[in-house]
Amino acid sequence: MPGLPVTRVSPRTLAVLGATLLVGAGIGALADRAWLSHDAQVRYLRQSLDPRLRPNYQMRLSQLARLPSGPSLVMLGDSLTQWGEWPEWLGPGAANRGIGGDTSRGLRQRLQLSVPASAKTVVIMIGLNDLKDVKWRPETTVGNVSAILDELKGRRVILQSVLYTDDPVKNRKVDQINAGYARLCALGRCEWLDLNGVVAPKGRLTERESLDGGHLKGVAYEAWAKALKARL
């Protein structure tokens, strides 16, 4: 039985796509998808570089945009927020508006669809995924969050620290973001909540707090929720 035809791309196109993957998504990813059409390969690369283009991001955002107003407390962030069972940790008034893979830029652009008019308190943790951008600069992340604070003026905003990972190099960049966030709150624009002392007490995530060095186990969520609840 003859095999299915494989759409081939030119060597020049493959070279460009391969270079893009090396920078943003890993050099081996395209080779694993050589059976895809040219358009599908380009679509995959764009999704790798911009999480807002991924189907899971768009589907979750489309759901958030249609939820009725009502929650008084909104949790904003990426997968760390999305995977938290916030109504159980904080009470039934807490709404989860986290989207996995989100960045400070993505959160800024979806803010109006994510924060209902009923929200009196907005809790934010964002910025770790920004580090995936090879052109990342701390002032870019802090600038996006500053713009978010402008849009949330009139509400109580608790800005949480970006959490450490198990990677010391990445954690030094996290420190730069958090220093910028703390300065924003020192100006009276938000309330600063540094969680790393309770979530990552050894200065990095260990096997006690995380299985993959970036996402959290129950004990870490419990520590996070306890520290946040004490401020609410």
N, C-alpha and C positions, 0 to 999 in steps of 0.2 A: 504493500500500500504506500503510495508516494507521500512524502512528508508535506506539511503545509509550507507554502512559499514564505520566505523571510525577506522582509523589506530591508534593502541595503542602503547605507548612507555613504556619502563620499568620504574619502580619507581626510579632506580638509574639515568637513563638518565634524567628524569624529574627533579630530585633534582639538577643535574649539570646545566641543562638549567635554572632552576629557580634561582639558585645562580648567574648565569651570568647576568640574567635580573635585579636582585636586584642591582648589581653593576653598570651596564651600561645603562639599558633601562627602568627600572621600573618594579616592582614585579608583577603587574597585567597583563602585556602585553601577556605573554605566555598563561595564563588561557583563555584569549579572543580568542586564536588561537588554542585551543586544538583539533579542528576538522582537522587541517592540518596534513599532513603526517610528519613522523620524519624528512625526508630530508628537507621539506619545513620549519619546525620549526627551524632547524639548519640554513638554509639559511636566515630566517628572523632575527635570532639573530646576525648573522655576519653582515648583513646590518645595524642593529641597532647600532652596535659597530663601524662600519667603513663606513661612508657615501659614500666613493668611490665605494662601492659595490652595491649601490642602483641603480635601473634601470634609474631613472631620472638623476642621476649624469653621468652615462655612456652614456646615449643618448645625453645629452647636450655636453659632452666632445667630442663625435664622430662628432657632428656638428661643434664645434669650430675647430676641426682638419682639416676640409675640406673647411673652409671659405677661400676665396682668400686673398692674401696679398693686402694691400692698406691703412688701417687706420694708421694715424700718432700718434694717442693717444689711449691708451688701458687702460681700467679700470679693474683691477684684484681684485677678492675678493669672498665673499660668497653670501648668499641671499640678504644681504643689498645692495651689488653692483648689483646683478642680477636684482633686482626689480626697480632699478633707470632708468629713461628714459634719459639716458645720451646724446644721439644725440640732444634731444630737450633742455636739460639744458645747454650743453656745445658747441653744434655745430655738424654738420654732420660728422666731422672727428673723433668723439669719438666712439670707439667700446666697447661694453659691453662684458667682458669675466668673469663675475661672475657666480659661480655655487652654488646654495643653499646647505648648509650643509658642505661646504668646510672648511678645516683646513689648518694650515700653512704647514703641511706635504703634504697634498693633492695638494696644490698649487705648492709646490716645485717640485712635481713629474710630474705635468702636464704643467709646465712652457713653454717648447718648443712647445707644441701643442696650447698654448694660446696666445703667443706673436708673431705676424707676423714680418717678416724682415723689413717691412715698418715702424714699430712703433719707433718713436723717443722719445716719452715720455710715461712712464709707471706709472700709479697711483695705489697704493696698499692699500687695507684695509683687513686685515686678522688676525685671532687669537681668536675671540670670541668663536668659536666652539671647540677650543682646550680645553676649560675649562670643557667640558663634560667628558674628560678622568679622571678617578679617580686617575691616577698616574701623572697627569699634574704637570709640573714644569715650571716656567717662562723662565728658561734658554733654555728649549727645544724649545719653541715657538720662542724665539729670535734667537736661533741658526739656525732654519729653515729659517727664514727671512734673516739672514746674508748670508746663502748659496744662497738664491734667488738673493740677491744683487750682489753676485759674478758673477752669470750667466748673470745678466743684465748690467754688466760693459760696459761702452761705450754709454749707453743710459741715458737720464735724468729720474731719478726715484724720484717720490714724495711718501713718505711713510706717510700714514695718521694714526692717532691714532685709536686704537680700541675704538668703541663707548660704552658709558655707557649703562646700562640697568636700570630697576627699582629696582634691587636687590642690596642693599649696600654691601653684602658679595661678590657677584660676581664683583662688581665695584672695590673693593680693589684689586682683582686679575688683573682686567683690568689695574689698575694703575701700577702694577708691570710690565706687558707687555709693556705698553707705556713708562715707564722709560727706559727699555732696548732698545726700538726702538729709543728713543731720543738720547741715547748714540751712536747708530750706525750712526745716521745722523750727530752727533757732530764730528765724525771722517771724515766727508766729503764724505761719501759713498752714501748719499741720501739727499733729502730735507725733512725736518720734517714739517708736517702740523697737528697741534693739533686741532681737530674739536669739542671736547666736550664743549668748551666754547660757541659755537654758536648752536650746535645741542642739547645739554643737559645743558642749562645754569644754571639749579638748582642743578647740580651735579648728576643728575639721569634723566632717561626718565620719563616724566609725561604723563598724558592723552592728553596733548596738542601735544606731539610729537609722541606718540605711543598708539596703542590700546591693545597690548599684552605685553608691557614692554620690547620688544626686537627689533621688527621691526618698521619701520618708516612710519609716515604719510607724506602727501605732504608738510606741513610746515617745517618739518625737512629736507626733501630732498632739498627744496628750499634754506634753510640756508646752507646746505652742499655744494650745487652746487655754491652758491654765493661765499663762502669762497675759494673753489677750483678754480673757474674761475678767481678770483683776482690774483692767483699765476701762471696762465698759460700764 
